[in-house]
Amino acid sequence: MCRHLGIAESTWHRWIAQYGGMKANEAKRLKELEAENTRLKKLVANQALDIDMLKEISAGNF
């Protein structure tokens, strides 16, 4: 099957481990949620940096 699809056998096993038993729409939703999670993590990191910057400015250490 891997040869027919033109993929490495290790790739096939990784896909089975990650998406085994999922339907196509479930896998698509998982990808969307992962992308949203990444976006939210970046947003939280930026807010934490802003908070630290404001704390330094309010303390007069700029």
All heavy atoms as TSV, in Angstrom:
chain	resi	resn	atom	element	x	y	z
A	1	MET	N	N	0.829	-1.185	0.000
A	1	MET	CA	C	0.000	0.000	0.000
A	1	MET	C	C	0.878	1.255	0.000
A	1	MET	O	O	0.569	2.205	-0.696
A	1	MET	CB	C	-0.945	-0.001	1.193
A	1	MET	CG	C	-1.825	1.235	1.212
A	1	MET	SD	S	-3.010	1.265	2.535
A	1	MET	CE	C	-4.335	0.389	1.778
A	2	CYS	N	N	1.938	1.247	0.811
A	2	CYS	CA	C	2.816	2.416	0.889
A	2	CYS	C	C	3.446	2.708	-0.463
A	2	CYS	O	O	3.557	3.870	-0.862
A	2	CYS	CB	C	3.905	2.202	1.935
A	2	CYS	SG	S	3.273	2.085	3.605
A	3	ARG	N	N	3.878	1.661	-1.147
A	3	ARG	CA	C	4.483	1.839	-2.462
A	3	ARG	C	C	3.463	2.429	-3.436
A	3	ARG	O	O	3.793	3.311	-4.232
A	3	ARG	CB	C	5.002	0.496	-2.975
A	3	ARG	CG	C	5.948	0.633	-4.130
A	3	ARG	CD	C	6.527	-0.692	-4.560
A	3	ARG	NE	N	7.124	-1.387	-3.432
A	3	ARG	CZ	C	7.226	-2.705	-3.339
A	3	ARG	NH1	N	6.781	-3.474	-4.313
A	3	ARG	NH2	N	7.763	-3.269	-2.282
A	4	HIS	N	N	2.227	1.964	-3.359
A	4	HIS	CA	C	1.155	2.469	-4.230
A	4	HIS	C	C	0.904	3.958	-3.965
A	4	HIS	O	O	0.686	4.729	-4.900
A	4	HIS	CB	C	-0.120	1.662	-4.012
A	4	HIS	CG	C	-1.302	2.178	-4.768
A	4	HIS	ND1	N	-1.420	2.056	-6.136
A	4	HIS	CD2	C	-2.408	2.833	-4.354
A	4	HIS	CE1	C	-2.548	2.623	-6.526
A	4	HIS	NE2	N	-3.179	3.098	-5.458
A	5	LEU	N	N	0.922	4.359	-2.691
A	5	LEU	CA	C	0.689	5.757	-2.325
A	5	LEU	C	C	1.928	6.624	-2.498
A	5	LEU	O	O	1.840	7.849	-2.495
A	5	LEU	CB	C	0.210	5.842	-0.873
A	5	LEU	CG	C	-1.145	5.223	-0.566
A	5	LEU	CD1	C	-1.407	5.223	0.926
A	5	LEU	CD2	C	-2.255	5.965	-1.292
A	6	GLY	N	N	3.098	5.991	-2.601
A	6	GLY	CA	C	4.335	6.739	-2.773
A	6	GLY	C	C	4.824	7.386	-1.488
A	6	GLY	O	O	5.377	8.484	-1.516
A	7	ILE	N	N	4.586	6.713	-0.354
A	7	ILE	CA	C	5.031	7.247	0.934
A	7	ILE	C	C	5.902	6.212	1.629
A	7	ILE	O	O	5.847	5.018	1.310
A	7	ILE	CB	C	3.842	7.614	1.852
A	7	ILE	CG1	C	2.970	6.386	2.135
A	7	ILE	CG2	C	3.023	8.742	1.258
A	7	ILE	CD1	C	1.906	6.601	3.171
A	8	ALA	N	N	6.692	6.679	2.580
A	8	ALA	CA	C	7.542	5.771	3.349
A	8	ALA	C	C	6.691	4.978	4.334
A	8	ALA	O	O	5.653	5.451	4.812
A	8	ALA	CB	C	8.604	6.562	4.095
A	9	GLU	N	N	7.157	3.790	4.651
A	9	GLU	CA	C	6.420	2.942	5.581
A	9	GLU	C	C	6.358	3.576	6.969
A	9	GLU	O	O	5.337	3.476	7.659
A	9	GLU	CB	C	7.075	1.572	5.667
A	9	GLU	CG	C	6.242	0.547	6.384
A	9	GLU	CD	C	6.823	-0.846	6.288
A	9	GLU	OE1	O	7.557	-1.127	5.323
A	9	GLU	OE2	O	6.535	-1.645	7.191
A	10	SER	N	N	7.422	4.278	7.356
A	10	SER	CA	C	7.422	4.946	8.663
A	10	SER	C	C	6.363	6.038	8.712
A	10	SER	O	O	5.722	6.252	9.746
A	10	SER	CB	C	8.805	5.522	8.974
A	10	SER	OG	O	9.178	6.470	7.991
A	11	THR	N	N	6.163	6.743	7.602
A	11	THR	CA	C	5.118	7.763	7.531
A	11	THR	C	C	3.749	7.126	7.714
A	11	THR	O	O	2.898	7.647	8.439
A	11	THR	CB	C	5.176	8.513	6.188
A	11	THR	OG1	O	6.463	9.101	6.045
A	11	THR	CG2	C	4.105	9.574	6.087
A	12	TRP	N	N	3.533	5.996	7.061
A	12	TRP	CA	C	2.256	5.278	7.175
A	12	TRP	C	C	1.970	4.896	8.627
A	12	TRP	O	O	0.875	5.114	9.130
A	12	TRP	CB	C	2.286	4.043	6.287
A	12	TRP	CG	C	1.080	3.170	6.445
A	12	TRP	CD1	C	0.991	2.013	7.136
A	12	TRP	CD2	C	-0.229	3.415	5.931
A	12	TRP	NE1	N	-0.277	1.514	7.071
A	12	TRP	CE2	C	-1.055	2.360	6.335
A	12	TRP	CE3	C	-0.775	4.432	5.159
A	12	TRP	CZ2	C	-2.386	2.276	5.994
A	12	TRP	CZ3	C	-2.117	4.346	4.820
A	12	TRP	CH2	C	-2.904	3.290	5.243
A	13	HIS	N	N	2.978	4.355	9.308
A	13	HIS	CA	C	2.790	3.938	10.699
A	13	HIS	C	C	2.539	5.138	11.608
A	13	HIS	O	O	1.749	5.062	12.550
A	13	HIS	CB	C	3.989	3.127	11.185
A	13	HIS	CG	C	4.080	1.773	10.547
A	13	HIS	ND1	N	3.160	0.782	10.788
A	13	HIS	CD2	C	4.962	1.268	9.649
A	13	HIS	CE1	C	3.472	-0.289	10.082
A	13	HIS	NE2	N	4.573	-0.019	9.377
A	14	ARG	N	N	3.196	6.263	11.328
A	14	ARG	CA	C	2.969	7.473	12.123
A	14	ARG	C	C	1.545	7.970	11.929
A	14	ARG	O	O	0.865	8.362	12.887
A	14	ARG	CB	C	3.974	8.559	11.732
A	14	ARG	CG	C	3.866	9.818	12.570
A	14	ARG	CD	C	4.966	10.814	12.240
A	14	ARG	NE	N	5.218	11.012	10.833
A	14	ARG	CZ	C	4.551	11.874	10.056
A	14	ARG	NH1	N	3.605	12.629	10.562
A	14	ARG	NH2	N	4.850	11.987	8.768
A	15	TRP	N	N	1.064	7.947	10.696
A	15	TRP	CA	C	-0.313	8.374	10.424
A	15	TRP	C	C	-1.320	7.465	11.121
A	15	TRP	O	O	-2.321	7.940	11.656
A	15	TRP	CB	C	-0.582	8.390	8.929
A	15	TRP	CG	C	0.051	9.524	8.191
A	15	TRP	CD1	C	0.649	10.623	8.721
A	15	TRP	CD2	C	0.148	9.654	6.774
A	15	TRP	NE1	N	1.120	11.433	7.726
A	15	TRP	CE2	C	0.827	10.870	6.513
A	15	TRP	CE3	C	-0.248	8.869	5.703
A	15	TRP	CZ2	C	1.089	11.315	5.236
A	15	TRP	CZ3	C	0.017	9.320	4.427
A	15	TRP	CH2	C	0.669	10.529	4.204
A	16	ILE	N	N	-1.091	6.169	11.079
A	16	ILE	CA	C	-1.991	5.222	11.731
A	16	ILE	C	C	-2.017	5.476	13.237
A	16	ILE	O	O	-3.072	5.468	13.871
A	16	ILE	CB	C	-1.578	3.770	11.427
A	16	ILE	CG1	C	-1.783	3.455	9.945
A	16	ILE	CG2	C	-2.360	2.782	12.293
A	16	ILE	CD1	C	-3.209	3.554	9.461
A	17	ALA	N	N	-0.835	5.722	13.822
A	17	ALA	CA	C	-0.770	5.979	15.260
A	17	ALA	C	C	-1.493	7.265	15.624
A	17	ALA	O	O	-2.137	7.357	16.667
A	17	ALA	CB	C	0.689	6.055	15.712
A	18	GLN	N	N	-1.400	8.275	14.758
A	18	GLN	CA	C	-1.999	9.577	15.072
A	18	GLN	C	C	-3.482	9.629	14.713
A	18	GLN	O	O	-4.282	10.172	15.471
A	18	GLN	CB	C	-1.255	10.681	14.334
A	18	GLN	CG	C	-1.678	12.076	14.728
A	18	GLN	CD	C	-0.781	13.140	14.107
A	18	GLN	OE1	O	0.081	12.849	13.305
A	18	GLN	NE2	N	-1.005	14.372	14.478
A	19	TYR	N	N	-3.844	9.101	13.560
A	19	TYR	CA	C	-5.214	9.249	13.061
A	19	TYR	C	C	-5.980	7.938	12.966
A	19	TYR	O	O	-7.080	7.912	12.424
A	19	TYR	CB	C	-5.201	9.896	11.678
A	19	TYR	CG	C	-4.549	11.242	11.649
A	19	TYR	CD1	C	-3.339	11.439	10.981
A	19	TYR	CD2	C	-5.115	12.335	12.286
A	19	TYR	CE1	C	-2.729	12.681	10.953
A	19	TYR	CE2	C	-4.520	13.573	12.263
A	19	TYR	CZ	C	-3.320	13.738	11.593
A	19	TYR	OH	O	-2.715	14.965	11.565
A	20	GLY	N	N	-5.442	6.854	13.469
A	20	GLY	CA	C	-6.093	5.551	13.340
A	20	GLY	C	C	-7.510	5.553	13.888
A	20	GLY	O	O	-7.754	5.967	15.007
A	21	GLY	N	N	-8.459	5.124	13.092
A	21	GLY	CA	C	-9.845	5.051	13.521
A	21	GLY	C	C	-10.632	6.335	13.320
A	21	GLY	O	O	-11.837	6.362	13.545
A	22	MET	N	N	-9.964	7.405	12.925
A	22	MET	CA	C	-10.676	8.678	12.703
A	22	MET	C	C	-11.238	8.733	11.293
A	22	MET	O	O	-10.659	8.198	10.362
A	22	MET	CB	C	-9.712	9.865	12.847
A	22	MET	CG	C	-9.474	10.308	14.222
A	22	MET	SD	S	-8.616	11.890	14.171
A	22	MET	CE	C	-7.942	11.902	15.797
A	23	LYS	N	N	-12.342	9.403	11.186
A	23	LYS	CA	C	-12.901	9.682	9.871
A	23	LYS	C	C	-12.257	10.961	9.344
A	23	LYS	O	O	-11.634	11.711	10.100
A	23	LYS	CB	C	-14.406	9.840	9.970
A	23	LYS	CG	C	-15.096	8.561	10.390
A	23	LYS	CD	C	-16.583	8.723	10.482
A	23	LYS	CE	C	-17.180	7.394	10.890
A	23	LYS	NZ	N	-18.507	7.497	11.401
A	24	ALA	N	N	-12.412	11.211	8.071
A	24	ALA	CA	C	-11.763	12.358	7.430
A	24	ALA	C	C	-12.181	13.672	8.080
A	24	ALA	O	O	-11.339	14.545	8.337
A	24	ALA	CB	C	-12.080	12.370	5.939
A	25	ASN	N	N	-13.474	13.816	8.376
A	25	ASN	CA	C	-13.934	15.074	8.973
A	25	ASN	C	C	-13.403	15.252	10.396
A	25	ASN	O	O	-13.143	16.370	10.832
A	25	ASN	CB	C	-15.456	15.184	8.931
A	25	ASN	CG	C	-16.149	14.080	9.702
A	25	ASN	OD1	O	-15.548	13.069	10.047
A	25	ASN	ND2	N	-17.431	14.275	9.952
A	26	GLU	N	N	-13.220	14.148	11.120
A	26	GLU	CA	C	-12.652	14.230	12.465
A	26	GLU	C	C	-11.189	14.655	12.408
A	26	GLU	O	O	-10.739	15.464	13.224
A	26	GLU	CB	C	-12.777	12.891	13.181
A	26	GLU	CG	C	-14.201	12.502	13.510
A	26	GLU	CD	C	-14.316	11.078	14.023
A	26	GLU	OE1	O	-13.410	10.255	13.743
A	26	GLU	OE2	O	-15.314	10.787	14.693
A	27	ALA	N	N	-10.446	14.114	11.453
A	27	ALA	CA	C	-9.042	14.484	11.295
A	27	ALA	C	C	-8.919	15.957	10.897
A	27	ALA	O	O	-8.033	16.663	11.391
A	27	ALA	CB	C	-8.373	13.600	10.247
A	28	LYS	N	N	-9.819	16.418	10.043
A	28	LYS	CA	C	-9.812	17.824	9.630
A	28	LYS	C	C	-10.099	18.727	10.833
A	28	LYS	O	O	-9.436	19.744	11.034
A	28	LYS	CB	C	-10.846	18.054	8.535
A	28	LYS	CG	C	-10.865	19.461	8.003
A	28	LYS	CD	C	-11.893	19.628	6.890
A	28	LYS	CE	C	-11.931	21.048	6.414
A	28	LYS	NZ	N	-12.947	21.276	5.397
A	29	ARG	N	N	-11.053	18.350	11.641
A	29	ARG	CA	C	-11.396	19.129	12.843
A	29	ARG	C	C	-10.228	19.145	13.828
A	29	ARG	O	O	-9.943	20.179	14.436
A	29	ARG	CB	C	-12.646	18.544	13.497
A	29	ARG	CG	C	-13.088	19.267	14.726
A	29	ARG	CD	C	-13.600	20.664	14.413
A	29	ARG	NE	N	-14.022	21.298	15.651
A	29	ARG	CZ	C	-13.906	22.575	15.911
A	29	ARG	NH1	N	-13.423	23.395	15.007
A	29	ARG	NH2	N	-14.297	23.061	17.064
A	30	LEU	N	N	-9.533	18.020	13.961
A	30	LEU	CA	C	-8.362	17.951	14.829
A	30	LEU	C	C	-7.296	18.936	14.360
A	30	LEU	O	O	-6.719	19.673	15.170
A	30	LEU	CB	C	-7.795	16.531	14.854
A	30	LEU	CG	C	-6.519	16.338	15.668
A	30	LEU	CD1	C	-6.760	16.646	17.148
A	30	LEU	CD2	C	-5.989	14.935	15.488
A	31	LYS	N	N	-7.035	18.990	13.069
A	31	LYS	CA	C	-6.053	19.934	12.520
A	31	LYS	C	C	-6.474	21.374	12.796
A	31	LYS	O	O	-5.654	22.215	13.141
A	31	LYS	CB	C	-5.878	19.727	11.008
A	31	LYS	CG	C	-5.129	18.497	10.639
A	31	LYS	CD	C	-3.664	18.667	10.951
A	31	LYS	CE	C	-2.881	17.508	10.396
A	31	LYS	NZ	N	-1.476	17.606	10.685
A	32	GLU	N	N	-7.766	21.667	12.632
A	32	GLU	CA	C	-8.269	23.021	12.902
A	32	GLU	C	C	-8.076	23.393	14.370
A	32	GLU	O	O	-7.661	24.509	14.686
A	32	GLU	CB	C	-9.747	23.121	12.525
A	32	GLU	CG	C	-10.026	23.064	11.046
A	32	GLU	CD	C	-11.504	22.958	10.726
A	32	GLU	OE1	O	-12.328	22.819	11.664
A	32	GLU	OE2	O	-11.844	22.998	9.529
A	33	LEU	N	N	-8.370	22.453	15.262
A	33	LEU	CA	C	-8.216	22.717	16.696
A	33	LEU	C	C	-6.749	22.901	17.074
A	33	LEU	O	O	-6.423	23.753	17.904
A	33	LEU	CB	C	-8.834	21.583	17.509
A	33	LEU	CG	C	-10.356	21.501	17.468
A	33	LEU	CD1	C	-10.839	20.229	18.166
A	33	LEU	CD2	C	-10.986	22.730	18.098
A	34	GLU	N	N	-5.865	22.129	16.459
A	34	GLU	CA	C	-4.443	22.285	16.726
A	34	GLU	C	C	-3.952	23.650	16.263
A	34	GLU	O	O	-3.156	24.301	16.950
A	34	GLU	CB	C	-3.649	21.174	16.053
A	34	GLU	CG	C	-3.813	19.827	16.732
A	34	GLU	CD	C	-3.163	18.688	15.975
A	34	GLU	OE1	O	-2.817	18.861	14.780
A	34	GLU	OE2	O	-2.997	17.618	16.580
A	35	ALA	N	N	-4.425	24.101	15.101
A	35	ALA	CA	C	-4.033	25.420	14.591
A	35	ALA	C	C	-4.553	26.526	15.512
A	35	ALA	O	O	-3.839	27.497	15.811
A	35	ALA	CB	C	-4.555	25.617	13.170
A	36	GLU	N	N	-5.787	26.392	15.973
A	36	GLU	CA	C	-6.359	27.379	16.890
A	36	GLU	C	C	-5.607	27.386	18.216
A	36	GLU	O	O	-5.328	28.449	18.776
A	36	GLU	CB	C	-7.837	27.083	17.133
A	36	GLU	CG	C	-8.506	28.097	18.023
A	36	GLU	CD	C	-9.981	27.804	18.282
A	36	GLU	OE1	O	-10.485	26.776	17.800
A	36	GLU	OE2	O	-10.622	28.619	18.958
A	37	ASN	N	N	-5.239	26.212	18.701
A	37	ASN	CA	C	-4.487	26.109	19.941
A	37	ASN	C	C	-3.130	26.805	19.812
A	37	ASN	O	O	-2.707	27.527	20.713
A	37	ASN	CB	C	-4.295	24.643	20.313
A	37	ASN	CG	C	-3.764	24.456	21.700
A	37	ASN	OD1	O	-4.019	25.271	22.576
A	37	ASN	ND2	N	-3.039	23.380	21.910
A	38	THR	N	N	-2.461	26.626	18.696
A	38	THR	CA	C	-1.178	27.293	18.446
A	38	THR	C	C	-1.350	28.803	18.432
A	38	THR	O	O	-0.556	29.535	19.030
A	38	THR	CB	C	-0.583	26.812	17.108
A	38	THR	OG1	O	-0.390	25.396	17.170
A	38	THR	CG2	C	0.739	27.483	16.818
A	39	ARG	N	N	-2.408	29.269	17.785
A	39	ARG	CA	C	-2.671	30.709	17.717
A	39	ARG	C	C	-2.928	31.279	19.110
A	39	ARG	O	O	-2.403	32.340	19.485
A	39	ARG	CB	C	-3.877	30.977	16.807
A	39	ARG	CG	C	-4.183	32.448	16.592
A	39	ARG	CD	C	-5.441	32.631	15.757
A	39	ARG	NE	N	-6.641	32.164	16.431
A	39	ARG	CZ	C	-7.310	32.864	17.357
A	39	ARG	NH1	N	-6.895	34.047	17.733
A	39	ARG	NH2	N	-8.404	32.379	17.901
A	40	LEU	N	N	-3.701	30.572	19.905
A	40	LEU	CA	C	-4.010	31.036	21.259
A	40	LEU	C	C	-2.772	31.030	22.158
A	40	LEU	O	O	-2.599	31.930	22.981
A	40	LEU	CB	C	-5.123	30.187	21.867
A	40	LEU	CG	C	-6.498	30.355	21.208
A	40	LEU	CD1	C	-7.477	29.329	21.765
A	40	LEU	CD2	C	-7.023	31.757	21.386
A	41	LYS	N	N	-1.917	30.039	22.002
A	41	LYS	CA	C	-0.679	30.002	22.786
A	41	LYS	C	C	0.206	31.204	22.465
A	41	LYS	O	O	0.809	31.791	23.363
A	41	LYS	CB	C	0.080	28.705	22.522
A	41	LYS	CG	C	-0.501	27.509	23.235
A	41	LYS	CD	C	0.320	26.264	22.968
A	41	LYS	CE	C	-0.245	25.065	23.685
A	41	LYS	NZ	N	0.566	23.854	23.446
A	42	LYS	N	N	0.276	31.568	21.182
A	42	LYS	CA	C	1.053	32.749	20.803
A	42	LYS	C	C	0.450	34.016	21.396
A	42	LYS	O	O	1.168	34.902	21.867
A	42	LYS	CB	C	1.118	32.879	19.273
A	42	LYS	CG	C	2.014	31.864	18.615
A	42	LYS	CD	C	2.016	32.035	17.118
A	42	LYS	CE	C	2.843	30.970	16.432
A	42	LYS	NZ	N	2.805	31.096	14.969
A	43	LEU	N	N	-0.863	34.093	21.406
A	43	LEU	CA	C	-1.550	35.248	21.967
A	43	LEU	C	C	-1.261	35.383	23.461
A	43	LEU	O	O	-0.952	36.478	23.946
A	43	LEU	CB	C	-3.058	35.122	21.729
A	43	LEU	CG	C	-3.951	36.257	22.207
A	43	LEU	CD1	C	-3.639	37.533	21.437
A	43	LEU	CD2	C	-5.405	35.882	22.038
A	44	VAL	N	N	-1.314	34.278	24.183
A	44	VAL	CA	C	-1.032	34.290	25.622
A	44	VAL	C	C	0.425	34.677	25.868
A	44	VAL	O	O	0.723	35.453	26.778
A	44	VAL	CB	C	-1.364	32.920	26.258
A	44	VAL	CG1	C	-0.814	32.809	27.662
A	44	VAL	CG2	C	-2.864	32.699	26.254
A	45	ALA	N	N	1.343	34.175	25.059
A	45	ALA	CA	C	2.758	34.518	25.227
A	45	ALA	C	C	2.977	36.014	25.003
A	45	ALA	O	O	3.725	36.653	25.754
A	45	ALA	CB	C	3.604	33.704	24.258
A	46	ASN	N	N	2.330	36.569	23.991
A	46	ASN	CA	C	2.455	38.004	23.730
A	46	ASN	C	C	1.878	38.829	24.874
A	46	ASN	O	O	2.442	39.852	25.265
A	46	ASN	CB	C	1.778	38.381	22.414
A	46	ASN	CG	C	2.567	37.932	21.215
A	46	ASN	OD1	O	3.784	37.760	21.287
A	46	ASN	ND2	N	1.883	37.728	20.107
A	47	GLN	N	N	0.768	38.396	25.418
A	47	GLN	CA	C	0.177	39.113	26.544
A	47	GLN	C	C	1.073	39.042	27.777
A	47	GLN	O	O	1.197	40.017	28.514
A	47	GLN	CB	C	-1.213	38.563	26.864
A	47	GLN	CG	C	-2.253	38.957	25.851
A	47	GLN	CD	C	-3.622	38.385	26.170
A	47	GLN	OE1	O	-3.749	37.408	26.905
A	47	GLN	NE2	N	-4.657	38.994	25.612
A	48	ALA	N	N	1.710	37.910	27.998
A	48	ALA	CA	C	2.623	37.783	29.139
A	48	ALA	C	C	3.808	38.726	28.972
A	48	ALA	O	O	4.251	39.359	29.950
A	48	ALA	CB	C	3.102	36.340	29.266
A	49	LEU	N	N	4.315	38.854	27.754
A	49	LEU	CA	C	5.407	39.798	27.501
A	49	LEU	C	C	4.960	41.234	27.748
A	49	LEU	O	O	5.705	42.033	28.327
A	49	LEU	CB	C	5.922	39.645	26.067
A	49	LEU	CG	C	6.727	38.385	25.776
A	49	LEU	CD1	C	7.013	38.280	24.282
A	49	LEU	CD2	C	8.011	38.370	26.577
A	50	ASP	N	N	3.752	41.562	27.302
A	50	ASP	CA	C	3.217	42.908	27.532
A	50	ASP	C	C	3.079	43.195	29.033
A	50	ASP	O	O	3.401	44.290	29.488
A	50	ASP	CB	C	1.853	43.080	26.850
A	50	ASP	CG	C	1.957	43.141	25.332
A	50	ASP	OD1	O	3.074	43.350	24.814
A	50	ASP	OD2	O	0.909	42.986	24.675
A	51	ILE	N	N	2.606	42.232	29.783
A	51	ILE	CA	C	2.446	42.406	31.228
A	51	ILE	C	C	3.807	42.629	31.888
A	51	ILE	O	O	3.958	43.529	32.723
A	51	ILE	CB	C	1.709	41.198	31.843
A	51	ILE	CG1	C	0.246	41.210	31.408
A	51	ILE	CG2	C	1.832	41.188	33.365
A	51	ILE	CD1	C	-0.514	39.940	31.742
A	52	ASP	N	N	4.799	41.834	31.501
A	52	ASP	CA	C	6.139	42.014	32.060
A	52	ASP	C	C	6.701	43.389	31.720
A	52	ASP	O	O	7.317	44.044	32.565
A	52	ASP	CB	C	7.092	40.934	31.550
A	52	ASP	CG	C	6.843	39.584	32.198
A	52	ASP	OD1	O	6.174	39.555	33.253
A	52	ASP	OD2	O	7.319	38.573	31.653
A	53	MET	N	N	6.479	43.830	30.485
A	53	MET	CA	C	6.960	45.144	30.061
A	53	MET	C	C	6.285	46.248	30.886
A	53	MET	O	O	6.950	47.178	31.357
A	53	MET	CB	C	6.677	45.366	28.575
A	53	MET	CG	C	7.180	46.689	28.038
A	53	MET	SD	S	6.781	46.921	26.294
A	53	MET	CE	C	5.007	46.902	26.342
A	54	LEU	N	N	4.994	46.151	31.096
A	54	LEU	CA	C	4.277	47.152	31.877
A	54	LEU	C	C	4.721	47.158	33.337
A	54	LEU	O	O	4.811	48.230	33.960
A	54	LEU	CB	C	2.764	46.916	31.782
A	54	LEU	CG	C	2.145	47.205	30.407
A	54	LEU	CD1	C	0.691	46.747	30.382
A	54	LEU	CD2	C	2.252	48.672	30.056
A	55	LYS	N	N	5.016	45.987	33.884
A	55	LYS	CA	C	5.514	45.922	35.254
A	55	LYS	C	C	6.867	46.628	35.373
A	55	LYS	O	O	7.118	47.341	36.349
A	55	LYS	CB	C	5.650	44.472	35.711
A	55	LYS	CG	C	4.333	43.829	36.061
A	55	LYS	CD	C	4.539	42.391	36.518
A	55	LYS	CE	C	3.220	41.724	36.837
A	55	LYS	NZ	N	3.396	40.317	37.238
A	56	GLU	N	N	7.743	46.433	34.399
A	56	GLU	CA	C	9.047	47.095	34.421
A	56	GLU	C	C	8.901	48.606	34.294
A	56	GLU	O	O	9.581	49.355	34.995
A	56	GLU	CB	C	9.940	46.555	33.301
A	56	GLU	CG	C	10.521	45.207	33.571
A	56	GLU	CD	C	11.512	44.782	32.510
A	56	GLU	OE1	O	12.184	45.657	31.928
A	56	GLU	OE2	O	11.627	43.582	32.285
A	57	ILE	N	N	8.024	49.036	33.422
A	57	ILE	CA	C	7.818	50.467	33.227
A	57	ILE	C	C	7.233	51.108	34.501
A	57	ILE	O	O	7.657	52.166	34.924
A	57	ILE	CB	C	6.901	50.728	32.019
A	57	ILE	CG1	C	7.652	50.396	30.733
A	57	ILE	CG2	C	6.413	52.164	31.989
A	57	ILE	CD1	C	6.796	50.449	29.479
A	58	SER	N	N	6.281	50.423	35.118
A	58	SER	CA	C	5.659	50.977	36.328
A	58	SER	C	C	6.639	51.000	37.505
A	58	SER	O	O	6.515	51.840	38.399
A	58	SER	CB	C	4.397	50.199	36.703
A	58	SER	OG	O	4.740	48.899	37.115
A	59	ALA	N	N	7.623	50.109	37.487
A	59	ALA	CA	C	8.625	50.085	38.557
A	59	ALA	C	C	9.747	51.111	38.298
A	59	ALA	O	O	10.572	51.339	39.156
A	59	ALA	CB	C	9.203	48.689	38.705
A	60	GLY	N	N	9.784	51.664	37.104
A	60	GLY	CA	C	10.803	52.644	36.749
A	60	GLY	C	C	12.115	52.017	36.331
A	60	GLY	O	O	13.151	52.661	36.378
A	61	ASN	N	N	12.099	50.784	35.886
A	61	ASN	CA	C	13.321	50.087	35.478
A	61	ASN	C	C	13.465	50.039	33.954
A	61	ASN	O	O	13.882	49.063	33.387
A	61	ASN	CB	C	13.326	48.648	36.011
A	61	ASN	CG	C	13.356	48.613	37.509
A	61	ASN	OD1	O	13.859	49.522	38.132
A	61	ASN	ND2	N	12.801	47.556	38.075
A	62	PHE	N	N	13.164	51.110	33.277
A	62	PHE	CA	C	13.250	51.087	31.821
A	62	PHE	C	C	14.418	51.805	31.302
A	62	PHE	O	O	15.165	52.516	31.650
A	62	PHE	CB	C	11.987	51.624	31.157
A	62	PHE	CG	C	11.591	53.000	31.595
A	62	PHE	CD1	C	11.952	54.099	30.866
A	62	PHE	CD2	C	10.846	53.191	32.755
A	62	PHE	CE1	C	11.569	55.364	31.259
A	62	PHE	CE2	C	10.461	54.438	33.159
A	62	PHE	CZ	C	10.826	55.538	32.421
